[in-house]
Amino acid sequence: MNIAEIAAALGAQVEGDATLVIRRAVHPSEAEGPEDLALAMDKDLLALLPGSRARAAVVAEGAEVPEGLAARIIVKRPRYAMAGLLDLFERPVHAEAGVHPQAYVAPDAEIADGVSIAPFAYVGPRARIGAGVVILPHVTVGADAVIGAGSLLHPGARIGERVVLGERCIIHPNAAVGNDGFSFVTPEPGSVESAKTTGRVVGTNVLIRRVNSIGTVILGDDVEIGAGATIDRGTVTATRIGSGTKIDNLVQIGHNVQIGTNCMLCGHVGVAGSTIIGDRVVLAGKVGVADHVKIGNDAVVAANSGVGTDIPAKEVYMGYPAVPRARAFEQYKGLARLKRLFADVAELKARLRASDAPATPSTDGPGADQPERG
């Protein structure tokens, strides 16, 4: 590609030689020659350009670019431009066409055109694999599962029975989609139920009976599930993840959860069963969400927050327990003032004790030195 073609793909401007041929996109310090494109959209990286071997760079609009470059691609929104650049210079996973002899595919599974199934992969009975799907080594696709066209399943991914993936889904290594839900019941009200209703442990868990999950998991199109993430199937119906939603590594989604479109759930998020999450919601790292909670569209929850109540649409919540952002800041300010408050209270107590002390007769008043009259 040349500079003009890259700029056109990004919707960006070009200054300098637009015919310059580019082979790689690199960090400015790692450029090895004139066919490398230096990514210098961050202000701190501009300082590296004079010593770089690259003759062209991508820079942010309004940046003061050092002299010496043959060409510059100028972008308005650097982070978004980075996504486009990495698409252009993507290095796809190695995948050989067809079904490898060391893979197992059930005789009644349906395999569309252009599929790649690597060694040691398993595709169960009646599973349907869409066109262009890539299944890498040690992937398991359960019976009656559906994998949408153009999806990519990385090594070790586990797709349970009857699970449905939309088109262009990406399942990262060792993610498990379609596990049984964590659902158990006791013959009589047990410790958890009594603690919730009375605040005390009254019942005892003499027997814990398993509640089977006969539902499934349904993912929309363009959903991405991070490495080691787990998504439980519904008890009777389906756990659902809306199209365009991105789920980070080591996220836990409980049974019957409903997540909307274009959400982002960051690492270590845990969502308990039967929670409903709207569209375009962002849950930052290590957010915990209690069961049966509702989170409205476009809400944002800050990292390490514990959500125990419903959150309205377009609100920012934070803290443990999570509260509106303004209220959380008031609480943090109050905590920061506690030391001064304790000091002030101690001083006031000392003054009160001093004022309440009984008066001592004076020995220095008038006539103190006069002889006693008899």
C-alpha positions in Angstrom: 0.0 0.0 0.0 1.1 3.6 -0.5 0.4 6.6 1.7 -2.5 7.7 -0.4 -4.3 4.4 -0.1 -3.8 4.3 3.7 -5.1 7.8 4.1 -8.1 7.1 2.0 -9.0 4.0 4.2 -8.7 6.2 7.3 -10.5 9.2 5.8 -7.4 11.2 6.7 -5.3 14.0 5.0 -1.9 13.6 3.5 1.0 16.0 3.5 4.1 15.2 1.4 4.8 12.3 -1.0 1.5 10.3 -1.2 3.1 7.7 -3.5 5.5 6.4 -0.8 5.1 2.6 -0.4 4.5 1.2 3.1 5.0 -2.4 4.2 4.6 -2.1 8.0 3.1 0.1 10.7 5.5 0.3 13.7 6.5 2.2 16.8 8.8 5.1 15.9 11.7 3.5 17.8 11.3 0.2 15.9 11.3 1.5 12.3 14.0 -0.2 10.3 13.7 1.5 6.9 11.8 3.8 4.6 8.9 1.4 4.1 7.9 1.5 7.7 5.1 3.8 8.8 5.8 5.4 12.3 2.7 5.6 14.5 3.3 8.9 16.3 -0.2 10.0 17.2 0.7 10.5 20.8 2.5 13.7 21.7 5.3 11.8 23.5 6.1 9.8 20.4 6.6 12.9 18.2 10.0 13.5 19.9 11.2 10.1 18.6 10.6 10.9 14.9 13.9 12.8 14.3 15.9 9.7 15.2 13.6 7.2 13.5 14.4 5.5 10.2 10.8 5.9 9.0 10.2 8.4 6.2 6.5 8.6 6.9 4.4 8.9 10.0 0.8 9.1 11.2 0.2 12.1 13.5 -2.7 13.8 15.2 -4.3 16.9 13.8 -2.7 20.1 15.1 0.5 18.3 16.2 3.8 20.1 15.8 5.7 17.6 13.6 9.5 17.6 13.4 11.0 18.3 10.0 12.6 15.6 7.9 9.6 13.3 7.0 8.7 12.6 3.4 5.0 12.2 4.2 2.6 12.6 7.0 -0.9 11.2 7.4 -3.0 13.5 9.6 -5.9 12.0 11.6 -8.6 13.7 13.7 -9.2 11.0 16.3 -6.0 9.1 17.0 -7.5 6.2 18.9 -10.1 5.5 16.2 -7.5 5.9 13.5 -5.4 3.3 15.3 -8.2 0.8 15.0 -8.4 1.4 11.3 -4.6 1.1 10.9 -4.5 -2.2 12.7 -7.2 -3.5 10.4 -5.1 -2.6 7.4 -1.9 -4.2 8.8 -3.6 -7.1 10.6 -1.8 -10.4 10.8 -4.5 -13.1 10.7 -4.2 -16.3 12.6 -2.7 -19.2 10.7 -5.5 -21.4 9.6 -5.4 -24.1 6.9 -8.4 -24.6 4.7 -10.7 -27.5 5.3 -11.1 -30.1 8.1 -7.8 -31.5 9.4 -7.6 -35.3 9.5 -6.9 -35.1 13.3 -10.1 -33.1 14.0 -13.3 -34.9 14.9 -16.4 -33.7 13.1 -19.7 -35.6 13.7 -21.1 -37.2 10.6 -24.3 -35.3 10.9 -22.7 -31.9 11.6 -23.2 -29.3 8.9 -20.1 -27.6 7.6 -20.4 -24.7 5.2 -17.9 -23.6 2.6 -14.5 -22.0 3.4 -14.3 -23.4 7.0 -11.0 -24.2 8.7 -11.1 -26.8 11.5 -7.6 -27.5 13.1 -6.2 -30.6 14.6 -7.7 -31.9 17.9 -10.9 -29.8 17.5 -14.2 -31.4 18.2 -17.5 -30.6 16.5 -20.5 -32.5 18.0 -23.6 -34.0 16.4 -25.9 -31.8 14.4 -23.7 -28.7 15.0 -23.9 -26.1 12.3 -20.7 -24.3 11.3 -21.2 -21.2 9.1 -19.2 -20.1 6.0 -15.6 -19.0 6.7 -15.5 -20.0 10.3 -12.1 -20.7 11.8 -11.9 -23.3 14.5 -8.4 -23.6 16.0 -6.8 -26.5 18.0 -8.5 -28.0 21.0 -11.8 -26.2 20.5 -15.0 -28.0 21.5 -18.3 -27.3 19.8 -21.1 -29.1 21.4 -24.1 -30.9 19.9 -26.7 -28.8 18.2 -24.5 -25.6 18.6 -24.6 -23.0 15.8 -21.5 -21.0 14.9 -22.3 -18.0 12.7 -20.4 -17.2 9.5 -17.0 -15.6 9.8 -16.5 -16.4 13.5 -13.2 -17.2 15.0 -12.7 -19.7 17.8 -9.3 -19.6 19.4 -7.5 -22.6 21.0 -9.3 -24.1 23.9 -12.6 -22.3 23.5 -15.6 -24.3 24.7 -18.9 -23.9 23.1 -21.6 -25.8 24.9 -24.5 -27.8 23.5 -27.3 -25.8 21.8 -25.3 -22.5 22.1 -25.9 -20.1 19.3 -23.2 -17.7 18.1 -24.0 -14.9 15.6 -21.8 -13.9 12.7 -18.2 -12.7 13.1 -18.0 -13.6 16.8 -14.6 -14.0 18.3 -14.1 -16.4 21.2 -10.6 -16.1 22.8 -8.6 -19.0 24.3 -10.2 -21.0 27.1 -13.4 -19.1 27.2 -16.4 -21.2 28.1 -19.8 -20.3 26.6 -22.8 -22.4 27.8 -21.8 -23.7 31.2 -24.5 -24.7 33.7 -25.7 -21.9 35.9 -24.7 -21.8 39.6 -28.2 -22.6 40.8 -29.0 -24.7 43.9 -31.9 -25.0 46.3 -32.6 -26.5 49.8 -35.8 -28.4 50.8 -36.6 -25.8 53.4 -35.5 -22.1 53.6 -31.7 -22.2 54.3 -29.1 -19.9 55.6 -29.0 -17.6 52.6 -32.8 -17.0 52.5 -33.0 -16.4 56.2 -30.1 -14.0 56.1 -31.7 -12.0 53.3 -35.1 -11.7 55.0 -34.1 -11.3 58.7 -30.4 -10.4 58.7 -29.8 -13.5 60.8 -28.9 -17.1 60.0 -31.9 -19.2 61.1 -32.1 -22.0 58.6 -29.4 -24.6 57.9 -28.4 -26.1 54.6 -29.0 -29.8 55.4 -29.3 -30.7 51.7 -28.3 -28.7 48.7 -30.0 -29.8 45.5 -28.8 -28.9 42.0 -31.1 -26.9 39.7 -30.3 -28.0 36.2 -29.9 -25.5 33.3 -31.9 -26.6 30.3 -31.7 -23.2 28.6 -28.8 -22.0 26.4 -26.7 -19.0 25.5 -27.3 -16.8 22.4 -24.8 -14.3 21.2 -25.6 -11.7 18.6 -23.3 -10.7 15.7 -19.8 -9.3 16.3 -19.7 -10.3 19.9 -16.2 -10.8 21.4 -15.6 -13.0 24.4 -12.2 -12.7 26.2 -9.8 -15.4 27.3 -11.0 -17.3 30.3 -14.4 -15.7 30.4 -17.4 -17.8 31.3 -21.0 -17.4 30.3 -23.7 -19.6 32.0 -26.6 -20.9 30.1 -30.1 -20.0 31.2 -32.1 -22.1 33.6 -35.1 -22.5 31.2 -34.7 -19.8 28.5 -31.5 -18.3 27.3 -28.7 -16.1 28.6 -28.4 -13.4 25.8 -25.5 -11.2 24.7 -26.5 -8.4 22.2 -24.8 -7.7 19.0 -21.5 -5.7 19.1 -20.9 -6.3 22.8 -17.3 -6.9 23.9 -16.5 -8.9 27.0 -13.0 -8.9 28.4 -10.8 -11.6 29.9 -11.9 -13.4 33.1 -15.5 -12.1 33.1 -18.3 -14.1 34.7 -21.8 -13.9 33.3 -24.4 -15.7 35.4 -27.5 -17.7 34.2 -30.5 -15.8 32.7 -28.5 -12.6 32.3 -29.6 -10.3 29.4 -27.0 -7.9 28.0 -27.8 -5.4 25.3 -26.0 -4.2 22.2 -22.6 -2.6 22.0 -21.8 -3.0 25.7 -18.2 -3.2 27.2 -17.5 -5.4 30.2 -13.9 -5.1 31.3 -11.7 -7.7 33.1 -12.8 -9.4 36.3 -16.4 -8.1 36.0 -18.9 -10.5 37.6 -22.6 -10.4 36.8 -24.9 -12.5 38.9 -28.0 -14.3 37.6 -31.1 -12.7 36.1 -29.5 -9.3 35.8 -30.7 -7.1 32.9 -28.1 -4.8 31.3 -29.2 -2.3 28.7 -27.6 -1.1 25.5 -24.1 0.6 25.4 -23.5 0.0 29.1 -19.8 0.1 30.3 -18.8 -1.9 33.4 -15.1 -1.1 34.2 -12.7 -3.6 35.7 -13.7 -5.7 38.8 -17.3 -4.4 38.9 -19.6 -6.8 40.7 -23.3 -6.8 39.9 -25.9 -8.5 42.2 -28.6 -10.8 40.9 -31.9 -9.4 39.5 -30.5 -5.9 39.1 -31.4 -3.7 36.1 -28.9 -1.3 34.5 -30.2 1.2 32.1 -29.0 2.1 28.6 -25.7 4.1 28.3 -24.9 3.8 32.1 -21.2 3.7 33.1 -20.0 2.0 36.3 -16.5 2.8 37.5 -13.9 0.2 38.4 -14.1 -1.8 41.7 -17.7 -0.8 42.2 -20.3 -3.1 43.8 -23.8 -2.7 42.2 -26.6 -3.8 44.5 -29.5 -1.7 43.2 -30.9 -0.6 39.9 -29.0 2.0 37.9 -31.0 4.5 35.7 -30.0 5.1 32.1 -27.1 7.5 31.3 -25.9 7.6 34.9 -22.4 7.3 36.2 -22.1 5.2 39.3 -19.1 4.3 41.5 -18.1 3.0 44.9 -18.9 0.1 47.1 -21.8 0.0 47.2 -22.2 1.9 44.0 -23.9 5.3 44.2 -24.2 8.2 41.8 -20.8 9.8 41.0 -21.5 13.1 42.8 -22.6 11.3 45.9 -19.6 9.1 45.8 -17.3 12.1 45.7 -19.0 13.6 48.7 -18.4 10.4 50.6 -14.8 10.3 49.6 -14.3 14.0 50.7 -16.0 13.2 54.0 -13.6 10.3 54.6 -10.6 12.5 53.8 -11.8 15.0 56.4 -12.2 12.5 59.2 -8.7 13.0 60.6 -9.3 16.8 60.9 -12.7 16.2 62.3 -11.4 13.9 65.0 -8.8 16.4 66.0 -11.4 19.2 66.2 -13.7 17.1 68.3 -10.8 16.1 70.7 -9.9 19.8 71.1 -13.5 20.7 71.8 -13.8 18.0 74.4 -10.6 19.2 76.1 -12.0 22.8 76.3 -15.3 21.5 77.7 -13.5 19.5 80.4 -11.5 22.6 81.3 -14.6 24.8 81.5 -16.4 22.2 83.7 -13.6 21.8 86.2 -14.4 23.2 89.8 -12.8 26.6 90.7 -9.8 26.5 93.1 -9.7 29.1 95.9 -7.0 31.8 95.3 -4.2 32.4 97.8 -3.1 35.6 96.1 -6.1 37.9 96.7 -6.3 41.1 98.7 -5.4 40.7 102.4 -3.6 37.5 101.8 -0.6 38.8 103.6 -2.4 40.5 106.5 -2.2 39.0 110.0 -5.3 37.3 111.3 -7.3 39.5 113.7 -8.3 38.0 117.0 
